[in-house]
Amino acid sequence: MYQTILVTLDSTPTDRVIIEHILDLAQRLGSRVVLLHVADGWAARHFGANAVSPEITEDTSYLQAVKAEFEAAGVAAEVELAYGDPAREIVSWVEREGCDLIAMSTHGHRFLGELIFGSTAVHVQHSLSVPVLLIRAK
């Protein structure tokens, strides 16, 4: 059903809810998982893949640690690090690479918060026809 699942991570504790959910789902379905983080700090937005900063180093280490967690559970996993605006980069990755499911944790902003701050999840949902699984972090 879901051969390839894109899991978007923002390197915060809210990631745990989506990691645990998709780990179980991917094991049951034999899915391949792609772990995507979009670095959006100053260096990442201005220098892209050429950026060198503590943020990039930490993000890369974080992705590798989560990948190891999936692989230890028998789930095929790979990592992708993108640079810039998270919503745009997620949509671009899906349009370029394709997947069967996008899995994201959300911070649970209410309507007013989404109007003021915008929402990566809302943008992704409305930009693609791929199913999106949203799990609100506790």
C-alpha positions in Angstrom: 0.0 0.0 0.0 2.6 2.5 1.1 5.9 1.4 -0.6 7.7 4.7 0.1 6.8 6.9 3.1 8.3 10.4 3.3 8.7 11.4 7.0 9.4 15.1 7.5 11.4 15.9 10.6 12.1 19.3 12.2 14.7 18.1 14.7 12.5 18.9 17.7 10.9 16.7 20.4 7.7 16.8 18.3 9.3 14.4 15.9 9.0 11.5 18.3 5.3 11.1 17.7 5.6 10.7 14.0 8.8 8.5 14.2 7.1 6.0 16.5 4.0 5.9 14.5 5.7 5.4 11.1 8.3 3.0 12.6 5.4 0.6 13.4 3.5 1.2 10.2 6.6 0.7 8.0 7.5 -2.5 9.8 4.0 -3.9 9.2 3.8 -2.9 5.6 7.4 -3.4 4.6 7.7 0.2 3.5 10.8 2.1 2.7 11.2 5.4 4.6 12.8 8.6 3.5 13.6 10.9 6.4 13.6 14.6 5.2 14.7 17.6 7.2 14.8 21.1 5.7 17.5 23.3 7.2 16.1 26.8 7.3 18.7 28.8 9.2 20.5 31.8 7.7 23.3 29.8 6.2 21.0 27.1 4.8 18.7 29.7 3.1 21.6 31.7 1.6 24.1 29.0 0.7 21.9 25.9 0.3 24.0 22.7 -0.1 27.2 24.8 0.3 26.2 25.9 3.7 28.6 25.2 6.6 27.2 25.8 10.0 26.6 24.1 13.4 22.9 23.8 12.3 23.9 21.7 9.2 26.2 19.5 11.3 23.6 18.9 14.0 20.8 18.2 11.4 23.0 15.7 9.6 23.8 13.9 12.8 20.2 13.9 13.9 19.0 12.4 10.6 21.7 9.7 10.8 20.6 8.8 14.3 16.9 8.5 13.3 17.9 6.4 10.2 19.9 4.0 12.5 16.8 3.7 14.7 14.6 2.6 11.7 17.3 0.3 10.3 17.7 -1.3 13.7 14.0 -2.1 13.6 14.4 -3.7 10.1 13.0 -0.8 8.1 14.9 0.4 5.0 15.6 4.1 5.5 17.4 6.9 3.8 18.0 10.5 4.6 17.6 13.7 2.7 18.7 17.2 3.8 17.1 20.1 2.0 17.7 23.8 2.4 15.4 26.8 2.5 11.7 27.1 3.2 10.3 23.8 4.6 6.9 23.8 2.9 8.4 24.6 -0.5 11.2 22.1 -0.2 8.9 19.3 0.9 6.6 19.9 -2.0 9.5 20.1 -4.4 11.0 16.9 -3.1 7.7 15.0 -3.5 7.2 16.4 -7.0 10.7 15.3 -8.0 11.1 12.0 -6.2 7.5 10.8 -5.5 6.2 8.9 -2.5 3.0 7.1 -1.5 2.5 8.8 1.9 3.8 12.0 3.6 4.0 11.7 7.4 4.3 14.9 9.5 3.9 15.8 13.1 2.3 19.2 13.8 2.6 21.7 16.6 -1.1 22.1 16.8 -1.4 25.8 15.9 -5.0 27.0 15.8 -6.6 28.9 13.0 -5.2 32.3 14.2 -1.7 30.9 14.6 -1.8 29.5 11.1 -2.9 32.8 9.7 -0.1 34.7 11.5 2.7 32.1 11.3 1.6 30.0 8.3 1.7 26.2 8.4 4.0 23.9 6.7 1.5 21.1 7.0 -1.4 23.2 5.5 0.8 24.2 2.6 1.9 20.6 1.9 -1.7 19.3 2.1 -3.0 21.9 -0.4 -0.1 21.6 -2.8 0.0 17.8 -3.5 -2.4 15.0 -4.2 -0.3 12.5 -2.2 -2.0 11.4 1.1 -0.7 13.3 4.1 -0.7 11.8 7.6 -0.7 14.5 10.3 -0.2 13.6 13.9 -0.4 16.3 16.5 2.5 16.3 19.0 1.5 16.2 22.6 
